Amino acid sequence: MAIRKNQTVGRLNESARLIDKAMLKAGVTSSDKEAFINWAIGSLWNQFKEERMNQRIMIENEVRQLGLRFPNGTVKKDYAVSFRLPVDKIHDIELRGAKELGLTLSEGQDGEFSLHGKPKVAGDFVLKLSYMTVEGEPASELAIPVAFNPNPRDLWRNIPTDPDIPYYKQDCDTDYIKVEAGTDGLPKKDVVAASQRGRSHAQEGKARDDHFSLYHCDESDWYIIAVADGAGSAKYSRKGSEVACKTVIDHCRGLLLDNPDFEESIRDYEADRDNKDKRTNVTRHVIDIVYKGALRAHEAVKKVAEANEESKLKDFATTLMFAVCKKYDFGWFVASFWVGDGAMCLFDAENKTAKLLGTPDEGEFSGQTRFLTMPEIFRDSEVVSKRMRMAIVPDFTALFLMSDGVSDPMFETDRNLNDYAKWEEFYNRLRSGFPEDGIGGVDLSDDNEASKDQLLGWLDFWSPGNHDDRTIAILY
């Protein structure tokens, strides 16, 4: 160690001797020596700093000339933008302000960067790209403006319905009927339903107009399912839809609790479907149960309207669809009635069939529909053949009844309602949900009472321009 120290001291002394010799040769006197050294070092230092600063400015100009621009985005929607930076000249790169907005800056290979995430806040912002250039120089910054638009969902208000209005109805409703397994131990189909006030009503604090009613007769094993969509332009349609659903449930329940003649006519018809007399006999029973159930619903709504001196029947306008069904040893018997829009379908995923139990009922003008409250509905001589259906099928995956608040965004056109592929797509979407919007699917497994809350959550899916009340009932 002593030898190395002596060598270092020796070299320093030799350097000092050479500097003194050079200054003497240049004419620097001993009295000017210190002043000259201070001047020389100061001049070189200033020149060094200027050169270093010029290098930083050149790199900053190079980054600025990249013309970095971030496109606008939308709050709560996926956002991603890629860009390149000269990482051979800059380091310690940060994007200040990104984290607070819900965004992350990631570095890839060869200077590739990505800004991604879901913006949390709407507005105009300036992100600061911070980086280091030449050692010893301060950090450089580049301001990059970016704007995020409000998410359309956040613009909708959800004003609770005033509980003091006439015929008050809760903003949402759910129900689930668990049907116990039979004596053979095999599971039976359950029923689930949910109804959600539409965003257009919630925006103004208006009541939900849709309604549904479910019933399973434990004694006879008949299912009765009804869905009604009150007309948005009718001020008391929420009551009309409620009365219609409850009336058909009560009427059908009374005739299906114990009706051996009807049961026998179904079995006779199944044994010989080509026999006109047997078909006529079962049709007669279906008319008594289904058609007259719809007629009773019409009369019940009319009675409520007449009891309200300040209203007319059209103020209670509502659509109505309902079905009665039962499983036999030969398959399922289904009978239904449908007036208005929406959709009612027997969906069979195994056999890839979708049997529509009627036709969407358009009115005189495009965008209109027919209502149960229209007296001419029951004066039409073809009302039975036009609005009633009955069928016998071996089995099915699900029987769907839904208001147009669901069918319109899911199927878009009436033609699509007759397309099995569209029903399969709908069924898969029902089970998978809308992960992109954080909405889960519905687990349509046996004895899953949680399905009613899952179904209500599913009804909150987003569809631009489709903000009507949404109601769906499923036998599965």
Summary of the structure (lengths in Angstrom):
residues: 476
radius of gyration: 38.6
end to end distance: 90.7
largest distance: 137.0
contacts: 1476
relative contact order: 0.10
helix: 39%
strand: 26%
